[in-house]
Amino acid sequence: MRVLVVLVWTVLAYSKCDEYDEQRARILALESRLALGGNTSLSAAESRLNDCLMRHKLHELDYGYLHPEHYNFSQHFFKYKDAIPQSKVYRIIKAMPKGAVLHVHDMSVLGPDYMLNITYMEHLYVCFGERIQFRFSIKMPNISCDGHWQLMKDARKASKNLTEFDAMIRDQFTLVVENPDVVYPSINETWTRFGRYFSSIYYLIAYRPVWEQYTYDALTALRNENVMYAELRSSLQTLHELDGTTHDKLTTAKTYKKVINQFVKDHPDFCGAKIIYAPPRSENRQAVASNIQFLRETRKKVPDLFIGFDLVGREDMGYPLLEFVPVLKKVTDVNFFFHAGETNWYGSGTDENLIDAVLLGAKRLGHAYALLKHPAVVREVQARGVALEVNVVSNAVLSLVRDVRNHPLSEFLAAGLPVVLSSDDPGAWEADPLSDDWYVAFTGVASRHADLRMLKTLALNSLKYSALEPPEKQQVLEDFHVRWNHFVDHFDCSSY
């Protein structure tokens, strides 16, 4: 009898254990399906690639788990960025077709080495004062500065140490420092340096021939990242000639169109680039109305270039979108792609920009860092199909998050929200135009279980949520699948 009782209890115990395991398995399976890419199937060739990718990914994660003191993603990006190219996961991602880049600012695609090379060009003047100013001119610029204008080649020749001189000049074109936690103790110091970065490069690349070459080279850099289409945010900076002639913004738009057309002609595998007109959010309501009207008029004169409107700058310091609602709610002929929620605050005008951006009909939200604090907005985003332009490295560098495992992107991905990955201002922090962001997001933010299905979905999302017209979008998606299949079919794990 005792044996029978023991046997019954053993059967019941195992039955309960089996039931528990089944419930746990169901929850895990459901979470897998809900996550971004969870319903994507892989072919046999994709599965072989995925096995290689995940073997390398898990090796990196296991090392970080066992040696948290050496785990890169818990540190500032500047501390580990130079080690990224050594990662086999990164190398696979870099070689992978990534679709489109939908959130990048035109002046900050290329890094400090590129900018330093520009300073070796003829007719460049420099002024050393409280801040260093640059200006291309046929004669000494008639522009006030803290010191005095001199030709850069003369200043370089007069320097006692050319290496130190060039390092000092290069430092104007980057936020990267050896001790970021000391130099950037808060968001104020970070954004102050970020502002100086833009003031340093503005006139360096505002000389029309330099701007044309810079734009062409920026597109080249994106294409080299296996990007096939780009949507650039631009304030349409004022260009000038050596004789001091200053052009209007319409000329800048026409210059863009000329360079893009030439680039696509030279590289037929690149599907083009479009512009989101993005003036500062620090301007008043009347200026915003004027900028909208300027966009309308310029679209007519330079067709097939502009796809929409945004307001840019540090969100916490600029006007909230609510200030411009009386103007913007009347606009029915312009697509909006608003920066919204790029903040750590909760219940402020900044994070509530998310509410106004959605109500104003924004097609995508730039950053959306604070989105999870607004569950009603999350529901609207899902219902309206509003994409989230996430820029992980930017959020880390610009003092929103330190350990990227705490970035809200992890929850966006877990919930299967419509995410697109982008890079914001990669040149400012010496990052790749896109691959660094994909690598950090995939290895440092996404689930340990996230695999090739998620990466493929992110690439497809970048095209799905682009502003291309339906026929263009269909063609680009077809081109993407051809490239993706070619990459998968020719993938050799031993090469990585």
Long-range contacts (C-beta under 8 A, 24 or more apart in sequence): 31-414, 32-449, 34-414, 34-415, 34-416, 35-413, 35-414, 35-415, 35-416, 35-447, 35-450, 35-454, 36-412, 36-413, 36-416, 36-417, 36-419, 36-450, 36-454, 36-457, 36-458, 37-450, 37-451, 37-453, 37-454, 37-455, 37-456, 37-457, 37-458, 38-416, 38-453, 40-453, 40-456, 40-457, 41-453, 42-452, 42-453, 43-488, 45-488, 45-489, 45-491, 46-452, 46-456, 46-488, 48-491, 48-493, 49-92, 49-452, 49-488, 49-491, 49-493, 50-451, 50-452, 50-453, 51-493, 52-92, 52-491, 52-493, 52-496, 53-89, 53-92, 53-451, 53-452, 54-451, 54-452, 56-87, 56-88, 56-89, 56-92, 56-496, 57-89, 57-442, 57-443, 57-448, 57-451, 58-448, 60-87, 60-89, 60-443, 61-443, 61-448, 72-444, 73-403, 73-404, 73-405, 73-440, 73-443, 73-444, 73-445, 74-402, 74-403, 74-405, 75-402, 76-180, 76-181, 76-396, 76-397, 76-402, 77-393, 77-396, 77-397, 77-429, 77-431, 77-440, 78-176, 78-177, 78-178, 78-180, 78-397, 78-429, 79-180, 81-176, 81-429, 81-430, 81-431, 81-436, 84-436, 84-439, 87-439, 87-443, 88-496, 89-439, 89-442, 89-443, 90-435, 90-436, 90-439, 90-443, 91-496, 92-496, 93-435, 93-438, 93-439, 93-442, 93-455, 94-225, 94-226, 94-432, 94-435, 94-439, 95-226, 95-487, 96-226, 96-455, 96-459, 96-487, 97-226, 97-228, 97-459, 97-480, 97-483, 97-484, 97-487, 98-225, 98-226, 98-227, 98-434, 98-435, 98-438, 98-458, 98-459, 98-462, 99-227, 99-228, 99-229, 99-458, 99-459, 99-460, 99-461, 99-462, 99-463, 99-480, 100-227, 100-228, 100-229, 100-230, 100-231, 100-420, 100-462, 100-463, 100-466, 100-476, 101-222, 101-225, 101-227, 101-229, 101-230, 101-231, 101-422, 101-423, 101-433, 101-434, 101-462, 102-230, 102-231, 102-364, 102-387, 102-389, 102-420, 102-422, 102-462, 102-465, 102-466, 103-231, 103-233, 103-364, 103-366, 103-389, 103-391, 103-420, 103-422, 103-423, 103-424, 104-222, 104-230, 104-231, 104-232, 104-233, 104-422, 104-423, 104-424, 104-425, 104-426, 104-433, 105-232, 105-233, 105-234, 105-278, 105-312, 105-424, 105-425, 106-215, 106-218, 106-232, 106-233, 106-234, 106-275, 107-198, 107-201, 107-202, 107-205, 107-234, 107-237, 108-197, 108-198, 108-201, 108-424, 108-425, 108-426, 108-427, 108-428, 109-218, 109-221, 109-222, 109-426, 109-427, 109-433, 110-214, 110-217, 110-218, 110-221, 110-427, 111-173, 111-174, 111-426, 111-427, 111-430, 111-431, 112-170, 112-171, 112-173, 112-174, 112-176, 112-427, 112-430, 113-170, 114-214, 114-217, 114-427, 115-170, 115-172, 115-173, 115-201, 115-204, 115-205, 115-427, 116-166, 116-169, 116-170, 116-173, 118-204, 118-205, 118-210, 118-214, 119-152, 119-156, 119-169, 119-204, 120-152, 120-153, 121-210, 122-153, 123-151, 123-242, 124-151, 124-152, 124-153, 124-204, 125-149, 125-150, 125-151, 125-152, 126-150, 126-151, 126-152, 126-155, 128-155, 131-196, 131-199, 131-200, 132-169, 132-172, 132-200, 133-203, 134-200, 134-203, 134-204, 135-203, 136-203, 136-206, 136-207, 136-210, 136-240, 136-242, 137-242, 137-244, 138-242, 138-243, 138-244, 141-244, 142-244, 172-196, 172-197, 172-200, 172-201, 173-197, 173-200, 173-201, 173-427, 174-428, 174-429, 174-430, 175-397, 175-428, 175-429, 176-429, 176-430, 184-399, 186-399, 187-316, 187-398, 187-399, 187-400, 190-397, 190-398, 190-399, 191-314, 191-317, 191-398, 191-399, 194-398, 194-425, 194-428, 197-428, 202-237, 206-237, 206-238, 206-239, 206-240, 207-239, 207-240, 207-241, 207-242, 208-239, 208-240, 208-241, 208-247, 208-255, 211-237, 211-239, 211-252, 211-255, 212-255, 212-258, 212-259, 215-255, 215-256, 215-259, 215-260, 216-259, 216-262, 216-263, 218-433, 219-259, 219-260, 219-263, 219-270, 219-273, 220-263, 221-433, 222-433, 222-434, 223-267, 223-269, 223-270, 224-433, 225-432, 225-433, 225-434, 225-435, 226-483, 227-433, 227-434, 228-269, 228-270, 228-271, 228-476, 228-479, 228-480, 228-483, 229-270, 229-271, 229-272, 229-273, 229-463, 229-466, 229-468, 229-476, 230-272, 230-273, 230-274, 231-273, 231-274, 231-275, 231-276, 231-307, 231-337, 231-466, 231-467, 232-273, 232-274, 232-275, 232-276, 233-275, 233-276, 233-278, 233-310, 233-312, 233-337, 234-275, 234-276, 234-277, 234-278, 235-277, 235-278, 235-279, 235-280, 235-312, 236-275, 236-277, 249-294, 249-298, 250-298, 250-301, 250-302, 253-298, 253-301, 253-302, 253-305, 253-306, 254-301, 254-302, 256-302, 256-305, 257-302, 257-305, 260-305, 269-479, 271-472, 271-475, 271-476, 271-479, 274-305, 274-306, 274-307, 274-467, 274-468, 275-305, 275-306, 275-307, 276-306, 276-307, 276-308, 276-309, 276-310, 276-337, 277-306, 277-308, 277-309, 277-310, 278-309, 278-310, 278-311, 278-312, 279-311, 279-312, 280-311, 280-312, 280-313, 280-318, 281-311, 281-312, 281-313, 281-315, 281-318, 281-319, 281-339, 282-313, 282-317, 282-318, 282-319, 283-319, 284-319, 285-323, 285-324, 285-326, 285-327, 288-324, 288-327, 288-328, 289-327, 292-327, 292-328, 292-331, 292-334, 295-334, 296-333, 296-334, 307-335, 307-337, 307-467, 308-334, 308-335, 308-336, 308-337, 308-363, 308-467, 309-334, 309-335, 309-336, 309-337, 310-336, 310-337, 310-338, 310-339, 310-366, 311-338, 311-339, 312-339, 315-339, 315-340, 315-341, 315-342, 315-343, 315-350, 315-353, 316-343, 316-345, 316-348, 316-350, 320-349, 320-350, 320-352, 320-353, 320-356, 321-353, 321-356, 321-357, 321-360, 322-349, 322-352, 322-353, 322-356, 325-356, 325-360, 328-360, 329-360, 335-363, 335-467, 336-360, 336-361, 336-362, 336-363, 337-362, 337-363, 337-364, 337-366, 337-389, 337-467, 338-362, 338-365, 338-366, 339-365, 339-366, 339-367, 340-365, 340-366, 340-367, 340-368, 341-365, 341-367, 341-368, 341-369, 341-370, 341-371, 341-374, 342-366, 342-367, 342-369, 342-370, 342-395, 342-400, 343-369, 343-370, 343-400, 344-369, 344-370, 344-400, 345-370, 346-370, 346-373, 358-384, 358-386, 362-386, 363-387, 363-465, 363-467, 364-388, 364-389, 364-420, 364-465, 365-389, 367-391, 367-394, 367-395, 369-395, 369-400, 369-408, 370-408, 371-408, 371-412, 372-408, 372-411, 372-412, 378-415, 378-417, 381-417, 381-418, 382-417, 382-418, 385-418, 385-465, 386-418, 387-418, 387-419, 387-420, 387-461, 387-465, 388-412, 388-417, 388-418, 388-419, 388-420, 389-420, 389-422, 390-419, 390-420, 390-421, 390-422, 390-441, 391-421, 391-422, 391-423, 391-424, 391-437, 392-421, 392-437, 392-440, 392-441, 392-444, 392-445, 393-423, 393-424, 393-426, 393-429, 393-431, 393-436, 393-437, 393-440, 394-423, 394-424, 394-425, 394-429, 396-440, 397-428, 397-429, 404-440, 404-444, 404-445, 405-444, 405-445, 407-445, 409-441, 409-445, 409-446, 410-445, 410-446, 410-447, 413-445, 413-446, 413-447, 413-450, 413-454, 414-447, 418-461, 418-465, 419-458, 419-461, 420-458, 420-461, 420-462, 420-465, 421-458, 421-462, 456-484, 459-484
